[in-house]
Amino acid sequence: MNSLPIIDISPLYSEDHSAWPAVAQQIDLACREWGFFYIKGHPISAARIDAVFDSAKQFFALPTAEKLKIDITLSRHHRGYGAIATEQLDPSKPSDLKETFDMGLHLPLDHPEVLAEKPLRGPNRHPSVPGWEALMEQHYVEMQALAQTLLRAMTMALGIERDFFDTRFVEPVSVLRMIHYPPRHTASSIDQQGAGAHTDYGCITLLYQDSAGGLQVRNVKGEWIDAPPIEGTFVVNLGDMMARWSNDRYLSTPHRVISPLGVNRYSMPFFAEPHPDTRIECLPGCQDEQQTAKYPATTCAQFLLSRFADTYAYRRDQEAVE
């Protein structure tokens, strides 16, 4: 239990459907034993990854005043730039030593859900970096497609319709995030981590990390193990929504980032989350007379907003005003 499984998902893109169940079985086992695994054989090119990272580095190198033009704390729908220490993922530790950029599905101001002022719905807020908007919007679409390919594979093991997740991910609240972790020596105290220990909130997360390292995962023995960068792979982990859907058959595993020494670290997670009105409740095949549903039903939006209030002080302040 000291290294995460690596799964080649290229058969999921094959016309030979007989190869799909074997990949689905590997994913199912990793979800049950770890809640974390690497994938290779995906269609996101190295050139695309390089372009996104280059743009992210340009953005984070901008003067703070320029980045704060899209300050996330001034957004009603959680889009834009998050300054260092905006998040506190582990309440027992200082706020995280990282800065972020968040975007989601772009909904124009005249979209019915935006006009209705539904939470987490609205237009993206992009910085003035040449080529940024077109690149990131396209990358968002392709990452969503990759996430849904993995979710389709999971339906085979969960005993649900193959389009179960597809129908629930129409106009999703998935988030593409860019993260910059400054070197550890810039921390405000010895206890400040890049990202405090936490579980993710949503359905599944796909993470691309640079070569700096620092990601750690807690195994079933309670030990922290490294999840080092492996070229050409994404690290995939499950979030709390998937744990609720599967009645904890699939694990939402704690993880953290220890800021590296002497170097900057960049990563880009994609948090795949369904339409905000999606009902999150125990799947039929994940409960029986011996194992009843552990969690009450909720909606995607209700659950995410409750978790955001725990993590972001500005969200708690907004809710108090509203």
N, C-alpha and C positions, 0 to 999 in steps of 0.2 A: 504493500500500500504506500510506496514511496515515489511512484511516478504515475502521471495521468495517462490514460490510454490515448492512442493516436488512431483515428479512424479515417480511412480513405473513402470519401463520399462520392467519388467519380461515378460509381455504378448508378447512383440516383439520377444521373443525367444521361443514362444509356437507354436506348429503345428496348433493350433486353430486360423486360420487367422481372424476369426470373432472378435477376441479381439483386433486386431491391430488398427482399426479406432478410438476406444475410447482413446487409448494412444496418437495417432497422434493428436486427437482433443485437448487433454490437452497440448501437446507440442506446437501446433499452437497458442493456447490462451496465453501461457507463452511467446512465441516469440513476439507476438503482443503487449502485455501489459508491459512486462518487458525486454525482451532480455536476461533474466537470469532465471535459475531454477536449482533445485537440481534433481539428478536422484538416485534412489535406485533400487535394483533388477538387477543390472548389473553383468556380469560374472567375473569381476576382483576380485580375492580373497584377503582376508585380509592378508594372508601370503605373497602374491606377493607384496602388498603395503608395508608391513613391511620390506621385503628384499630390495626393491628399496630405501626406506628412510634410512635404515641402511647403504647401500652403499654410498648414497649421503652424509651422515654425515661423513663417513670415508674420502671421497674425499675432502670435504670442510675443514676438519681438517688438511689436509696436509700442509706443509710449502708452502708459496706463490711461492717460486722459483720452486717447483715441479709442482704446478698447472699451472704456466705460461709456462711450456713446451708445453702446448696445448693452448696457448694464442689465443683467438678468433680474436684479432686485426691483427694477422699475417696470418689469413685464408682468402682465396679468396671466400670461399663458406659458410662463417658464421657458422663455427663449432668449438666447444671447450669451453674454460674457459673465462668467462667475469669477470674481477676484479670489486671490489666495485667502484661505480661511473662511470662505462663504459657506462651506459645508462642514458638518460634523457628523461623520458616519458612525463613529464609536463615541457614545456619550461619556465614557470614562476617560477619554483622551482629549487633548486640545483639538481645535478645528483643523481640518486637513491641510497639509502643505501641498496644495495644487491649485491651478487655475484652469478654467474650463470654458468651452463653447458648446452650447446646446442648440440643436435644431430638431424640428419634427416635420410632419406632413404639412406642407404649406397650404393653408386655407385662406382665400382672399377675404377681405373685409365684408363682402356682400354674401358670403356663404351663410346659409341659414343657422348653422351652429355658432358661428361667430356673431351674427346679429343677435342671437339669443344669449350671448355672453356665457356660453358653456365653458367650464374650466378646461384648461390645457388645449384650447382650440384657437387658432389664429394664424396670421402670417409669420413667416420666418423673419429674423432680424439679422441680416448678414453684414459683415464688416466691409470696408472699402479696400479689399485686396483684389488686385486684377485677376479675373477668371475664377474667383472663389465661388460665387453663387451658382454658376452653371455646373461646376465640378461637384460641389457638395450636393446639389439637388439630384444630379444623376447618380452619385454614389449612394445616396439615401435609397433611391428606388432599387438599385441592384442589391444592396444589403437586405432590404425587405424581402426581395425575391429569394435570396439565399436562406434567410431565416425560415420562410414558409416552406422551402424544400425540406429542411430539417424537421419541421413540424409535421409535414405529411408523412415522413418516415416514422415518426413517433406514433401516428394514429394506428399503424399496424399492430404495435404492441399494446396500445391502450384499448383496443377493441372498439374504436369509434369510426364513424364514416371518414373516408379519405379526405373529404372536403370540409371536415369539421372546423379546422382552424382557418382555412381559406375564407369561409363565410363570415367568420368573426373578425377577420383582419381587413375588412373593407374600410377604407379611411381610418387607419389605426392611429394610436397615439405613440407609436414607436419613436424612439429618440436616437439620433446620431450625435455622438459627443466627441469632441477633441479635448485631450487633457495634456497639460504640461506640468511635470513634477520637477521643481527646482532641486539642485543638489542638497543632500542632507544637512550640510553645514549651515544652510540658510534657515534652518528650523528655529522657531521661537523658543523651544525647549527640547530637552532630550526625549520627551514623551511625544512630541509631535510627529506623526507618521504621514506618509504621502496620502494614504487612504486608510482610515481606521477600519478595524474588523467589522464586517457587515455581511448581510445577504442582500442580493438584488431584489428589487420590488416586483418586476414584471414576469414575463413568460420565459423567454430565453435571452441570453446575452451572447453576442459574438464579439470577441475582443481581438484586435490586432495590436501587438505591442512591438516597440522597437527593440534594439539589442541590449539596452541598458539593464534589463532584469529588474527584480524587486517584487513581482507578484508572488504571493504565498497563499496556499489553500490549506484549510484544516481538514485532515482526514478523519475517518470514523473513530480512530483512537484518540482524537483530540490533539494530534501533533500538527505543527505547522510545517508544511513541505513547500519547496520552491516549485513554481510553474515557469520554468525558464523559457525565453523566446526560442521558437523553432521556426526557422526560415520557411516562408510560404504557407504557414498554418494560421488558423484562428483558434483561440481558446474559446470553447463554448461552455457556458454554465447555465443552470436553471435558476429561475427566480421564484419568489414566494407565491406568485399566482399559479405557476405550474405545480408547485407543491400542494396548493389547495385543490386544484383541479384533480390531481392524482391521489389525493388523500394521503400525501407523504410517501407514496410509492416511489416517486421521483424526488430526489433530495435538492433542497435549496441550501447550498453549502457556504459557510462563512469563508471569507477571504479578505485579504488586506494587501496594501502596497507599502513596502519599506523603501523609502526614497534612497536611491543609490548614492554612493560616495563619489563626489568629484565630477559628476556628469549630470546633464539634464536628461529626463526620461519623458518620452512622448508615447501616448497610446490613443486608440480610438475604439471605444466600445459602441456597439449598436444594441440598444435595448428594445427587443421586439415585444410590443404590447398591443392588444387588440383595440377595436373600437371602444370608446369610453363607456358606452351603454351595455357592453357585453356582460352577461351574467356569469360570475365566477362561482361555481359550485361543484361538488364532488361528481365526477363522471360515473355513469352507471356501473361500469366494469371495475371500478375501484372501491366498491363497497359491497358488503353482504351482511348476513346476520351476525357474523363474528366480528366484522370490521365495519362499523357504522361511520358515517361522515363525521370528521373531526372538526370541521370549520363551518360556521354559518355562511349562507349564501351572501354575496355582495356583488357590486359591479366593479368593473375595471377602474372607473373614475373615482368611486368612493374609496377603494383600497389605495390607489396611488396617492390621492390627496392626504389620506391619513398618514402615509409613510413620509410624504414630503414635509408635513408639519413636524415630524420628529427630527428631520435632518436639516431643514433650512429655517433659520430664525426669521428671515424675511417673509416666509410663507405663513408662519404663525402670526406675525404682525398684520399681514394682509387679512387673514381670516378674522382676527380680532376686530379690525375696522369694519369688515363686511357684516 
